[in-house]
């Protein structure tokens, strides 16, 4: 069993952080595309790297592809539970009203916080906030930070 907070896909230092961030961007992009097309389910022909050329996918090493697969497949396998958590902590905004990019950033973050528990909670929240700042509008990161931090304080603080 994996100890909480220990990354099951270890790399080293700053290079690890940059690659993991890029992998999360790819996972958000894939989930965004699936969500936009109302295809949020696992299938045998699931394209984990939607919007990427064959060359771009080939440039990812196996560890990066495995991490993207871990995030996308894990999120889709646990989507009902994840969406329930988002709905529970998003008091003033129903999940279907959350911007599609933000919704999928939250899905990946809740997957890592509540289900896989493969990365320290503060790292997960920080990554979600950074993704929101890069991929969404100017205020969404506050919403994402508040929602994830409320979950962390209620469920992961000791």
N, C-alpha and C positions, 0 to 999 in steps of 0.2 A: 504494500500500500504506500502511496505517495504521501509524504508529510506535507501538510498545508503550507503554502508559501514557497515551496521548492519547485522550481520550473522543471518540468519533466522533459524539456527540450533544451538542455544546457548549451550555451555558447559562452564566450568570454567578453567581459567589459562593455565598452561603448559600442563596439561593433555589434554585440548582441542586442543592445537596446535599439539601435538603428534598424537592424534586420527585423526584430520582433515588431517594431512600429510599422514598418513597411508590410509585413505579413498581415497585421491587423487591418491596415488600409485595404489590402487585397480582399480580406474576408468581408469587410464592410461593403466593399464594392460588389462582391458576389451576392451577398444577402440583399443589398439594395436592389440589384437587378431582378432577383427572384421575387422580392416583395412587390416591386413595381409591376411585374407581370403576373402577380397573383399565383406564383408557383412555389410557395414556401413549404415544400415537402421534399423528402429524399426520393431520389429515383436512380435507376441504374445508369442513366445517361446524364447525370448531374455534372455540369461544367463548373468546376470549382474556381476557375480562373476566367470568369466572364469579362469580356472587354480587353483581354490581354492577347497579344499575338503569340504565335508558337515560339518565336525567338525569345520573347519576354518570359514565357513560362519555362523555357529551356534554360534561361539564365539563373533560375532559382535552383538552389541545391536541394537535395532530397529532404533535408531537415526543415527547410523553409516550406516546401510543398506539404510535408507532413503536418507542420504547425497550422497552415491555412486549412488543411483538411480537418484537423482536430477541431478548430474553431467553427467552421461552417457546419460540418456534420454533427458535432456536439450540440450546436445551437438548434439546428433543425430537429434533431432527435428529441430535444427537451423543450420545444417551442411552446407548448401549452403551459408548462410550469413556469417558463421564463416570462411569458406574456402575463400570466397571473401575478407574478411578482412585480412586474412593471406597473400593472394596473393598481396593485395594492399600494405602491409607493408614489404613484403619480396621482395625487389627490384631486387636482384641479383640471387635469387634462386627460381625457380618455385615450387609450392607446392608439385608437384609429385616428385621433387628431394630432398625435405627435408626428412631427416632420419625419418623413421616411428615412432620411439619413440618421437622424437622432435616434429613431426607434431601433435601427439596426446596430448602432453603436451601443445602445443600452442592452440589446439582446446579447451581444458578445460579452459585454461587461458582466451582466447578470449570470451568464453561463459560467464565466470564470470565477465570479464571487460565490455563487450559491451552489454550483453543481460540481465543476471540475476541481475548484480550489487549488489550481496548479501554480498560481502566482500570488504573491502577497497582496492583500486587498488594497493597500495604498498605491501600489504600482498599477493595479487594474484601473482604479479611479483616475489616477494621473494620466494614463494612456487614453482613457475614454475622453477626458477633458481635452487633451491635445488633439485627438482625432476630430472632436467637435469644433475646436477652434480652426482647424485646417479645412474641414469638409463641409461645415454648416454655417449658419449665420452668427452674427456677433454676440448674441445673448444666449444661445442654446447651451453653451458650455456651463453656464451657471445652473441651468435646469438639470443638466446631466450630473453635475457635481453634487447638487443638493439631494437629488434622488438616490444616487449611489451611496453618498455619505450617510443618509438616513438609514438605509439598509445596513451598512457596515456598523453603525453605532448600535443598532437594535439587535443585530445577529452575530457580529464578529468581534465586538469589543469584550475585553476581559479585565 
